[in-house]
Amino acid sequence: MSHASKTRFKKFISYYKPYRFLFAADVAAAVTVSALSLILPFCVRRVTALALGGKGGDPGIFTMALLMLGLVIIQTGCALFYDHKGHVMGARMERDMRNDLFAHYQRLPFSFFDREKTGTIISRLTGDLLSIAELAHHGPEDIIIYLATFTGALAILMKINLSLALAVCAFLPFMFGFSYVYSRKLRSVFSQCYEKIAGVNARIEDSISGIRTVKSFGNEALEIARFKKTNEEYFQSRASIYKHEARYYTTIGTLFTQLILVSTVVLGGMKLSGASLEVEDFISFILYVNYLTAPIPQLARIMGQYQQGISGFNRFMDVMDTAGETPVGETPVGETPVGETPAGETPVGEIRRGRAAPVGVKGEVEFSAVSFRYSPETDYILKDLSFTVKSGEYAALTGPSGIGKTTLCSLIPRFYEVTSGSILLDGRDIRSIGLESLRKHIGIVRQDVYLFAGTIRENIAYGKPGATGEEIVRAAKQANAHDFITAMPGGYDALIGPQGVTLSGGQRQRLSIARVFLKDPAILIFDEATSALDYESERIIQESLKRLSQGRTSFIIAHRLSTIKDAGRTLVFDGQEIREQNGSERLIRN
């Protein structure tokens, strides 16, 4: 087992730790069921011996009947316990994994979500974890039951008649060899199947999220055709699983087990005719052969369950092993993931170690020889940029689309890490500031506003969880949103649907501004906040943005002159350089 496999195995085992006592009880119940099942054929042998001895009315038969009844009752109780409580334990582990995975998703950088589809992410959180839970519950108890039954039955068979038992054992190497070879094939097809179902989820999410665009272009038939293609690929992967499972289970569960039974009957019959085997021993031997062979197809089923579970867990760990955003006080040193410093590019200055939270933020932002590219394989978006926006200054960023304005502003809250150089907040490198603390002091108003399904009150309060009703209303008034909110049925408690579908673009934008008012940050970033609005909506929002920016360091990305006319400074992007326009043009950095 490789080091990575050992690490993942330890991680999987760690999820049992909070439920170790329940797990121990579950295992104990499974062992009890297995042990009692091996006693029942002894009882049958005893009853057969008494009956063949002409003692049909012997009290011993009734005693054995009561004993078997008691064993069955105990078995039933234990099976009920591990089937119920074991499933509960598996569900709890699934819940814990889902909590961990969702929390880790929240810590992953933008670069992860740039390349992952939402449907794939959802698939990790649902289907993958369900298969892991089934493995966590059924895996240990089923293996214990079947292995204990198998080894116990084999030992008893050898005790009853060694030569007959050895004849049965002659089939076992072929069965286990076949299981080993086919398990590798099953792992591959299960892994492919998980990829296909993730693709189905991604296609559904993409189409449903864009349903208005689909309908506006009349492309329902195109989406149906695309989904049919993806769904067909998933069906083919499932069909491949069923084909391999059928071959596996039929060979193990039917061919080999029936060959063993036929061999036992033939060889046992020969021994009976030769008087070298008693009838009661022959009957109990056949019963134990059934105990020996019955677990084998079950172990094959467990193997399939294992392949599903381990494929799901590997996909779970692939995400969990993905590095989160740069920890507090750590400077990126090497450019393997996005945003880290490539070889030969040394960050400017030494990152100061100390408190994670900035104290008394003024809001001065300085870019010092900043360069950025999304990965080592891509070209630089920004190259060696240096400029300073002073505390409380209103700076407009303009230039052609796709030149890097939004990317530059995304570096300030560390949505991406600079490739080289540094960004300073009040003279302190932002990489030495805790992400949560840093982002608490930055407010962002985007063109593509995202509102959560729920009420207007809940969406505004997202800027400051736990805000009072008075604070929410005050923020709405500052954002020029109070009047349209109170005019709606339900007012602040009105439901707005997914992504605020019941509101206009201008109304959604005003709610997003109200959230930022409530957050009360020291630094503001306006990213084309009014570009998609009509004149009247733009005028209202410009008024609220002007109010919001007072006394705060503000970066505004825009093309319209009406948006940037009040800016104290205008920074014009031109290729990989910035020119400043302040009455007269001055080159900041070439």
C-alpha positions as CSV (number, residue, x, y, z in Angstrom):
1,M,0.0,0.0,0.0
2,S,1.4,3.4,-1.0
3,H,1.9,6.3,1.4
4,A,-1.1,8.1,-0.1
5,S,-3.3,5.0,0.2
6,K,-2.3,4.6,3.8
7,T,-3.1,8.3,4.5
8,R,-6.5,7.9,2.9
9,F,-7.2,4.7,4.8
10,K,-6.4,6.4,8.1
11,K,-8.7,9.3,7.1
12,F,-11.5,6.8,6.4
13,I,-11.0,5.1,9.7
14,S,-11.0,8.4,11.6
15,Y,-14.7,8.8,10.8
16,Y,-15.5,5.8,12.9
17,K,-13.8,7.3,16.0
18,P,-16.8,9.3,17.3
19,Y,-19.0,6.2,17.0
20,R,-16.5,3.6,18.2
21,F,-18.7,2.2,20.9
22,L,-21.7,1.9,18.5
23,F,-19.3,0.3,16.0
24,A,-18.1,-2.2,18.6
25,A,-21.7,-3.1,19.5
26,D,-22.5,-3.5,15.8
27,V,-19.5,-5.8,15.3
28,A,-20.4,-7.8,18.4
29,A,-24.0,-8.3,17.1
30,A,-22.6,-9.4,13.7
31,V,-20.2,-11.9,15.3
32,T,-23.1,-13.3,17.4
33,V,-25.2,-13.8,14.4
34,S,-22.4,-15.6,12.6
35,A,-21.5,-17.8,15.6
36,L,-25.1,-18.8,16.2
37,S,-25.6,-19.7,12.6
38,L,-22.8,-22.3,12.9
39,I,-24.5,-23.9,15.9
40,L,-27.8,-24.7,14.1
41,P,-26.5,-27.5,11.9
42,F,-25.2,-29.3,15.1
43,C,-28.8,-29.2,16.4
44,V,-30.0,-30.6,13.0
45,R,-27.4,-33.3,13.2
46,R,-28.6,-34.2,16.8
47,V,-32.2,-34.3,15.8
48,T,-31.4,-36.5,12.7
49,A,-29.4,-38.9,14.8
50,L,-32.3,-39.3,17.3
51,A,-34.8,-39.7,14.6
52,L,-32.7,-42.3,12.7
53,G,-32.2,-44.2,16.0
54,G,-36.0,-44.7,16.2
55,K,-36.4,-42.2,19.1
56,G,-38.9,-39.9,17.4
57,G,-40.6,-39.3,20.8
58,D,-37.3,-38.7,22.6
59,P,-37.6,-35.5,24.8
60,G,-34.2,-34.6,23.4
61,I,-35.8,-33.7,20.1
62,F,-38.1,-31.2,21.8
63,T,-35.2,-29.8,23.8
64,M,-33.2,-29.3,20.6
65,A,-36.3,-27.6,19.1
66,L,-36.5,-25.2,22.0
67,L,-32.8,-24.5,21.7
68,M,-33.0,-23.8,18.0
69,L,-36.0,-21.5,18.6
70,G,-33.9,-19.6,21.2
71,L,-31.0,-19.3,18.8
72,V,-33.2,-18.0,16.1
73,I,-34.7,-15.4,18.4
74,I,-31.3,-14.2,19.5
75,Q,-30.1,-14.1,15.9
76,T,-33.1,-12.1,14.9
77,G,-32.6,-9.6,17.7
78,C,-28.8,-9.2,16.8
79,A,-29.6,-8.9,13.1
80,L,-32.2,-6.2,13.8
81,F,-29.7,-4.3,16.0
82,Y,-26.8,-4.2,13.5
83,D,-29.1,-3.6,10.5
84,H,-30.8,-0.6,12.2
85,K,-28.0,0.9,14.3
86,G,-25.4,0.1,11.6
87,H,-27.3,2.1,9.1
88,V,-27.6,5.0,11.5
89,M,-23.9,4.9,12.1
90,G,-23.2,5.0,8.4
91,A,-25.6,7.9,8.0
92,R,-23.9,9.8,10.7
93,M,-20.5,9.2,9.1
94,E,-22.0,10.4,5.8
95,R,-23.3,13.5,7.6
96,D,-19.9,14.2,9.0
97,M,-18.1,13.7,5.7
98,R,-20.7,16.0,4.0
99,N,-20.1,18.7,6.6
100,D,-16.3,18.4,6.2
101,L,-16.6,18.5,2.4
102,F,-18.9,21.5,2.3
103,A,-16.7,23.4,4.8
104,H,-13.7,22.6,2.6
105,Y,-15.5,23.8,-0.5
106,Q,-16.0,27.1,1.3
107,R,-12.2,27.4,1.9
108,L,-11.2,26.5,-1.7
109,P,-9.9,29.4,-3.9
110,F,-11.7,30.8,-6.9
111,S,-9.4,28.9,-9.2
112,F,-11.0,25.6,-8.1
113,F,-14.5,26.8,-9.0
114,D,-13.2,28.2,-12.3
115,R,-12.6,24.7,-13.5
116,E,-15.2,22.6,-11.7
117,K,-18.8,22.4,-12.7
118,T,-21.5,22.9,-10.1
119,G,-23.2,19.6,-11.0
120,T,-20.0,17.8,-10.3
121,I,-19.6,19.5,-7.0
122,I,-23.2,18.5,-6.1
123,S,-22.5,14.9,-7.1
124,R,-19.6,14.8,-4.7
125,L,-21.8,16.0,-1.9
126,T,-24.7,13.5,-2.6
127,G,-24.1,10.4,-4.6
128,D,-20.5,9.8,-3.7
129,L,-21.0,10.2,0.0
130,L,-24.1,7.9,-0.1
131,S,-22.0,5.1,-1.5
132,I,-19.3,5.7,1.1
133,A,-21.9,5.5,3.9
134,E,-23.1,2.2,2.6
135,L,-19.5,0.9,2.6
136,A,-18.9,2.3,6.1
137,H,-22.0,0.4,7.4
138,H,-22.2,-2.8,5.4
139,G,-18.5,-3.3,4.8
140,P,-17.1,-4.2,8.2
141,E,-20.1,-6.1,9.5
142,D,-20.7,-8.1,6.3
143,I,-17.0,-9.0,6.1
144,I,-17.0,-10.1,9.7
145,I,-20.2,-12.2,9.3
146,Y,-19.2,-13.9,6.0
147,L,-15.5,-14.5,6.9
148,A,-16.4,-15.9,10.3
149,T,-19.1,-18.1,8.8
150,F,-16.8,-19.2,6.0
151,T,-13.8,-20.0,8.2
152,G,-16.0,-21.6,10.9
153,A,-17.8,-23.8,8.3
154,L,-14.5,-24.8,6.7
155,A,-13.1,-25.9,10.1
156,I,-16.2,-27.9,10.9
157,L,-16.3,-29.6,7.5
158,M,-12.7,-30.8,8.0
159,K,-13.7,-32.1,11.4
160,I,-16.7,-34.0,10.0
161,N,-14.8,-35.6,7.0
162,L,-11.3,-34.4,6.0
163,S,-11.1,-36.0,2.5
164,L,-14.6,-34.6,1.6
165,A,-13.6,-31.2,2.9
166,L,-10.4,-31.2,0.9
167,A,-12.4,-32.0,-2.3
168,V,-14.5,-28.9,-1.6
169,C,-11.4,-26.8,-0.9
170,A,-10.0,-27.7,-4.4
171,F,-12.5,-25.1,-5.9
172,L,-11.6,-22.3,-3.6
173,P,-8.3,-21.1,-5.2
174,F,-10.0,-20.7,-8.5
175,M,-12.9,-18.8,-6.9
176,F,-10.6,-16.3,-5.1
177,G,-8.4,-15.9,-8.1
178,F,-11.4,-15.1,-10.3
179,S,-12.6,-12.6,-7.6
180,Y,-9.3,-10.8,-7.5
181,V,-9.0,-10.4,-11.3
182,Y,-12.6,-9.2,-11.7
183,S,-12.4,-6.8,-8.7
184,R,-9.9,-4.7,-10.7
185,K,-12.3,-4.5,-13.7
186,L,-15.2,-3.5,-11.4
187,R,-13.2,-0.7,-9.8
188,S,-12.5,0.8,-13.3
189,V,-16.1,0.6,-14.5
190,F,-17.5,2.1,-11.2
191,S,-15.1,5.0,-11.4
192,Q,-16.2,5.7,-15.0
193,C,-19.8,5.5,-13.9
194,Y,-19.3,8.1,-11.2
195,E,-17.7,10.4,-13.8
196,K,-20.8,10.0,-16.0
197,I,-23.3,10.7,-13.3
198,A,-21.4,13.8,-12.4
199,G,-21.7,14.8,-16.0
200,V,-25.5,14.2,-15.9
201,N,-25.7,16.4,-12.8
202,A,-23.6,19.1,-14.4
203,R,-25.8,19.1,-17.6
204,I,-29.0,19.4,-15.5
205,E,-27.6,22.2,-13.4
206,D,-26.3,24.1,-16.5
207,S,-29.6,23.8,-18.4
208,I,-31.9,24.6,-15.5
209,S,-29.8,27.5,-14.3
210,G,-29.9,29.0,-17.8
211,I,-33.5,28.0,-18.5
212,R,-34.5,31.7,-19.4
213,T,-31.7,31.9,-21.9
214,V,-32.7,28.5,-23.3
215,K,-36.3,29.6,-23.8
216,S,-35.4,33.0,-25.1
217,F,-33.4,31.4,-28.0
218,G,-36.0,28.6,-28.4
219,N,-33.3,26.0,-27.9
220,E,-35.3,23.5,-25.8
221,A,-34.8,20.8,-28.4
222,L,-31.0,21.5,-28.4
223,E,-30.9,21.1,-24.6
224,I,-33.0,17.9,-24.8
225,A,-30.6,16.5,-27.4
226,R,-27.5,17.4,-25.3
227,F,-29.1,15.8,-22.2
228,K,-30.0,12.6,-24.1
229,K,-26.4,12.3,-25.2
230,T,-25.0,12.7,-21.7
231,N,-27.7,10.5,-20.2
232,E,-27.0,7.8,-22.8
233,E,-23.3,7.9,-21.8
234,Y,-24.3,7.3,-18.2
235,F,-26.6,4.5,-19.2
236,Q,-23.8,2.8,-21.2
237,S,-21.5,3.0,-18.1
238,R,-24.3,1.5,-15.9
239,A,-24.8,-1.2,-18.6
240,S,-21.1,-2.0,-18.4
241,I,-21.3,-2.4,-14.6
242,Y,-24.3,-4.7,-14.9
243,K,-22.5,-6.8,-17.5
244,H,-19.4,-7.2,-15.4
245,E,-21.5,-7.8,-12.2
246,A,-23.6,-10.4,-14.0
247,R,-20.5,-12.3,-15.1
248,Y,-18.9,-12.0,-11.7
249,Y,-21.9,-13.0,-9.6
250,T,-23.0,-15.8,-12.0
251,T,-19.6,-17.4,-12.1
252,I,-19.0,-17.1,-8.4
253,G,-22.6,-17.5,-7.1
254,T,-23.9,-20.1,-9.5
255,L,-21.2,-22.0,-11.4
256,F,-18.7,-22.5,-8.6
257,T,-21.2,-23.0,-5.8
258,Q,-23.3,-25.5,-7.8
259,L,-20.1,-27.4,-8.8
260,I,-19.2,-27.7,-5.1
261,L,-22.7,-28.9,-4.2
262,V,-22.7,-31.5,-7.0
263,S,-19.2,-32.7,-6.0
264,T,-20.3,-33.0,-2.3
265,V,-23.4,-35.0,-3.2
266,V,-21.6,-37.4,-5.5
267,L,-18.6,-37.9,-3.3
268,G,-20.7,-38.0,-0.1
269,G,-23.1,-40.6,-1.7
270,M,-20.1,-42.7,-2.6
271,K,-18.9,-42.6,1.0
272,L,-22.4,-43.4,2.3
273,S,-22.6,-46.5,0.1
274,G,-19.2,-47.5,1.4
275,A,-20.3,-47.0,5.0
276,S,-17.5,-44.6,5.6
277,L,-19.9,-41.7,6.3
278,E,-22.9,-41.6,8.6
279,V,-26.2,-40.2,7.3
280,E,-26.4,-37.5,10.0
281,D,-22.9,-36.4,9.2
282,F,-23.7,-36.3,5.5
283,I,-26.7,-34.1,6.2
284,S,-24.8,-31.8,8.5
285,F,-21.9,-31.7,5.9
286,I,-24.3,-30.5,3.2
287,L,-25.6,-27.9,5.5
288,Y,-22.2,-26.6,6.3
289,V,-21.2,-26.7,2.6
290,N,-24.1,-24.3,2.2
291,Y,-22.6,-22.1,4.9
292,L,-19.3,-22.3,3.2
293,T,-20.5,-21.3,-0.3
294,A,-23.3,-18.9,0.6
295,P,-20.9,-16.2,1.8
296,I,-18.9,-16.4,-1.5
297,P,-21.5,-14.6,-3.7
298,Q,-22.2,-12.3,-0.8
299,L,-18.5,-11.5,-0.7
300,A,-18.7,-10.8,-4.4
301,R,-21.6,-8.3,-3.7
302,I,-19.4,-6.7,-1.0
303,M,-16.6,-6.4,-3.5
304,G,-18.9,-4.4,-5.8
305,Q,-20.0,-2.3,-2.8
306,Y,-16.4,-1.8,-1.9
307,Q,-15.6,-0.6,-5.4
308,Q,-18.4,1.9,-5.3
309,G,-17.5,3.1,-1.9
310,I,-13.8,3.3,-2.5
311,S,-14.3,5.2,-5.8
312,G,-16.6,7.6,-4.0
313,F,-14.1,8.1,-1.2
314,N,-11.2,8.7,-3.6
315,R,-13.2,11.4,-5.3
316,F,-14.1,12.8,-1.9
317,M,-10.4,12.8,-0.9
318,D,-9.4,14.3,-4.2
319,V,-11.3,17.4,-3.2
320,M,-10.2,17.3,0.5
321,D,-6.6,17.1,-0.7
322,T,-7.0,20.2,-2.8
323,A,-5.2,23.0,-1.1
324,G,-7.4,25.7,0.3
325,E,-6.7,29.4,0.2
326,T,-3.3,30.5,1.5
327,P,-3.2,30.3,5.3
328,V,-2.6,33.3,7.5
329,G,1.0,34.5,7.6
330,E,2.2,32.2,4.9
331,T,3.8,33.6,1.8
332,P,3.3,31.6,-1.4
333,V,6.6,30.1,-2.5
334,G,6.5,28.3,-5.8
335,E,4.0,28.3,-8.6
336,T,2.4,24.9,-8.8
337,P,-1.2,25.9,-7.9
338,V,-2.7,29.1,-9.1
339,G,-1.4,32.2,-7.6
340,E,1.8,30.9,-6.1
341,T,5.2,32.5,-6.8
342,P,7.1,30.8,-9.8
343,A,10.8,29.9,-9.6
344,G,13.0,33.0,-10.0
345,E,10.3,35.4,-9.0
346,T,10.8,36.6,-5.4
347,P,8.0,38.4,-3.5
348,V,8.7,41.9,-2.7
349,G,9.7,42.3,1.0
350,E,9.4,39.8,3.8
351,I,5.9,39.0,5.0
352,R,5.5,40.1,8.5
353,R,4.3,37.5,11.0
354,G,2.0,38.6,13.7
355,R,-1.7,39.3,14.4
356,A,-4.0,38.0,11.7
357,A,-6.4,41.0,11.9
358,P,-5.7,44.5,10.8
359,V,-6.4,47.1,13.4
360,G,-7.9,50.5,12.7
361,V,-8.0,50.0,8.9
362,K,-7.5,53.3,7.0
363,G,-7.8,51.7,3.5
364,E,-4.7,52.7,1.7
365,V,-4.0,50.1,-1.0
366,E,-0.6,49.8,-2.7
367,F,0.3,47.5,-5.6
368,S,4.1,46.9,-5.6
369,A,5.5,45.3,-8.7
370,V,2.5,43.0,-8.9
371,S,2.4,40.3,-11.6
372,F,-0.3,37.6,-12.0
373,R,-1.1,34.7,-14.2
374,Y,-3.7,31.9,-13.6
375,S,-1.2,29.1,-14.1
376,P,2.3,28.4,-15.2
377,E,1.0,27.5,-18.7
378,T,-0.8,30.7,-19.3
379,D,0.4,34.2,-20.2
380,Y,0.6,37.0,-17.6
381,I,-2.6,39.0,-17.2
382,L,-0.9,41.6,-15.1
383,K,2.9,42.3,-15.3
384,D,4.9,44.4,-12.8
385,L,2.2,46.9,-11.9
386,S,2.9,49.5,-9.2
387,F,0.5,52.2,-8.0
388,T,-1.1,53.4,-4.8
389,V,-4.7,54.4,-4.0
390,K,-4.8,56.5,-0.8
391,S,-7.2,56.1,2.0
392,G,-10.6,57.5,1.1
393,E,-9.7,58.0,-2.5
394,Y,-12.2,57.3,-5.3
395,A,-10.3,55.6,-8.2
396,A,-11.8,54.6,-11.5
397,L,-10.3,51.7,-13.5
398,T,-11.1,51.7,-17.2
399,G,-9.8,50.2,-20.4
400,P,-10.8,47.6,-23.0
401,S,-12.8,44.6,-21.9
402,G,-10.7,41.5,-20.9
403,I,-7.6,43.6,-20.2
404,G,-7.5,42.5,-16.5
405,K,-9.4,45.1,-14.5
406,T,-11.6,42.6,-12.7
407,T,-8.6,40.3,-12.2
408,L,-6.7,43.2,-10.6
409,C,-9.5,43.9,-8.2
410,S,-9.9,40.2,-7.4
411,L,-6.3,40.2,-6.0
412,I,-7.2,42.7,-3.3
413,P,-9.5,40.4,-1.3
414,R,-7.1,37.5,-2.2
415,F,-9.6,35.6,-4.4
416,Y,-6.4,34.8,-6.3
417,E,-2.9,35.2,-5.0
418,V,-0.4,37.4,-6.7
419,T,2.2,35.5,-8.8
420,S,4.9,37.9,-7.7
421,G,5.2,41.3,-6.0
422,S,2.9,42.3,-3.2
423,I,-0.3,44.2,-2.3
424,L,-0.2,46.3,0.8
425,L,-3.1,47.4,3.0
426,D,-2.0,50.4,5.1
427,G,1.6,49.3,4.5
428,R,1.0,45.7,5.5
429,D,1.2,42.8,3.0
430,I,-2.3,41.4,2.7
431,R,-0.8,37.8,2.8
432,S,0.0,38.3,6.5
433,I,-3.7,39.2,7.2
434,G,-6.3,36.5,7.9
435,L,-8.6,36.0,4.9
436,E,-11.8,36.4,7.0
437,S,-10.5,39.6,8.6
438,L,-9.2,41.0,5.3
439,R,-12.4,40.4,3.5
440,K,-14.5,41.8,6.3
441,H,-13.0,45.2,5.4
442,I,-13.8,44.9,1.7
443,G,-17.2,45.4,0.1
444,I,-17.9,44.3,-3.5
445,V,-20.8,45.3,-5.8
446,R,-20.8,43.4,-9.0
447,Q,-22.7,43.6,-12.2
448,D,-23.9,40.0,-11.8
449,V,-25.7,40.3,-8.5
450,Y,-26.4,37.0,-6.7
451,L,-29.3,36.9,-4.3
452,F,-30.2,33.9,-2.3
453,A,-33.7,32.2,-2.3
454,G,-35.5,33.7,0.7
455,T,-36.7,37.0,1.9
456,I,-35.5,40.5,1.2
457,R,-34.6,40.9,4.9
458,E,-32.4,37.7,4.8
459,N,-30.6,38.9,1.7
460,I,-29.8,42.3,3.1
461,A,-28.8,40.8,6.5
462,Y,-26.2,38.7,4.6
463,G,-24.0,41.7,4.8
464,K,-24.0,41.5,8.6
465,P,-25.5,38.3,10.1
466,G,-27.4,39.1,13.2
467,A,-28.2,42.7,12.2
468,T,-31.2,44.3,13.8
469,G,-34.3,45.3,11.9
470,E,-33.5,48.9,12.3
471,E,-30.0,48.4,10.8
472,I,-31.5,46.5,7.9
473,V,-34.0,49.3,7.2
474,R,-31.4,52.0,7.5
475,A,-29.1,50.2,5.0
476,A,-32.0,49.8,2.6
477,K,-32.8,53.5,2.8
478,Q,-29.2,54.4,2.1
479,A,-29.3,52.1,-1.0
480,N,-32.5,53.8,-2.2
481,A,-34.3,50.4,-1.8
482,H,-36.7,51.1,1.1
483,D,-39.5,52.5,-1.1
484,F,-39.8,49.6,-3.5
485,I,-39.4,47.1,-0.7
486,T,-42.3,48.5,1.3
487,A,-44.4,48.7,-1.8
488,M,-44.1,44.9,-2.3
489,P,-46.6,42.5,-0.7
490,G,-44.9,41.3,2.5
491,G,-42.4,44.2,2.5
492,Y,-39.0,43.1,3.9
493,D,-40.4,39.6,4.4
494,A,-41.3,39.2,0.8
495,L,-39.9,36.1,-0.9
496,I,-37.9,36.9,-4.0
497,G,-37.3,33.4,-5.5
498,P,-34.0,31.9,-6.6
499,Q,-31.4,34.6,-7.5
500,G,-34.1,37.2,-6.9
501,V,-36.0,36.2,-10.0
502,T,-39.1,38.3,-9.0
503,L,-37.1,41.5,-8.9
504,S,-35.8,43.8,-11.7
505,G,-32.1,44.2,-12.4
506,G,-32.1,47.6,-10.7
507,Q,-33.9,46.3,-7.6
508,R,-31.5,43.4,-7.3
509,Q,-28.6,45.8,-7.6
510,R,-29.9,48.1,-4.8
511,L,-30.3,45.1,-2.5
512,S,-26.7,44.2,-3.1
513,I,-25.7,47.7,-2.3
514,A,-27.8,47.6,0.9
515,R,-25.8,44.5,1.9
516,V,-22.6,46.4,1.5
517,F,-23.9,49.4,3.5
518,L,-24.7,47.0,6.3
519,K,-21.3,45.5,6.1
520,D,-19.7,48.9,6.4
521,P,-16.3,48.1,4.9
522,A,-13.2,50.4,4.6
523,I,-12.6,49.4,0.9
524,L,-15.1,49.2,-1.9
525,I,-14.9,47.6,-5.3
526,F,-17.6,48.4,-7.9
527,D,-17.3,46.0,-10.9
528,E,-19.4,47.3,-13.8
529,A,-22.2,47.7,-11.2
530,T,-24.5,49.8,-13.5
531,S,-23.5,48.7,-17.0
532,A,-26.6,46.5,-17.6
533,L,-29.2,49.0,-16.2
534,D,-31.4,51.5,-17.9
535,Y,-30.8,55.3,-17.4
536,E,-33.3,55.8,-14.5
537,S,-32.0,52.7,-12.6
538,E,-28.4,53.8,-13.2
539,R,-29.2,57.3,-11.9
540,I,-30.7,55.9,-8.7
541,I,-27.9,53.4,-8.1
542,Q,-25.2,56.1,-8.9
543,E,-26.7,58.2,-6.2
544,S,-26.5,55.3,-3.7
545,L,-23.0,54.3,-4.8
546,K,-21.8,57.9,-4.3
547,R,-23.3,57.9,-0.8
548,L,-21.7,54.5,-0.1
549,S,-18.2,55.5,-1.3
550,Q,-18.0,58.6,1.0
551,G,-15.0,58.3,3.3
552,R,-14.0,54.9,1.9
553,T,-11.2,53.8,-0.5
554,S,-13.1,52.9,-3.7
555,F,-12.2,51.1,-6.9
556,I,-14.8,51.5,-9.7
557,I,-14.5,49.4,-12.9
558,A,-16.6,51.0,-15.6
559,H,-16.7,52.2,-19.2
560,R,-19.5,54.8,-19.0
561,L,-18.4,58.4,-18.4
562,S,-21.4,58.9,-16.2
563,T,-20.0,56.2,-13.9
564,I,-16.5,57.6,-13.6
565,K,-17.1,61.3,-13.8
566,D,-16.9,61.7,-10.0
567,A,-13.7,59.7,-9.7
568,G,-10.8,61.6,-8.1
569,R,-8.4,59.5,-10.2
570,T,-8.7,57.5,-13.4
571,L,-6.4,54.6,-14.0
572,V,-6.4,53.5,-17.6
573,F,-5.3,50.0,-18.5
574,D,-3.3,49.8,-21.7
575,G,-2.0,46.3,-22.4
576,Q,0.1,45.3,-19.3
577,E,0.6,48.8,-18.1
578,I,-1.5,51.5,-16.4
579,R,-1.7,55.2,-17.3
580,E,-3.1,57.7,-14.9
581,Q,-5.3,60.5,-16.1
582,N,-5.5,63.4,-13.6
583,G,-6.0,66.4,-15.8
584,S,-2.8,65.4,-17.6
585,E,-1.6,61.9,-18.4
586,R,1.2,60.4,-16.4
587,L,2.8,56.9,-16.9
588,I,2.7,55.1,-13.6
589,R,4.5,51.9,-14.7
590,N,5.8,50.6,-18.0
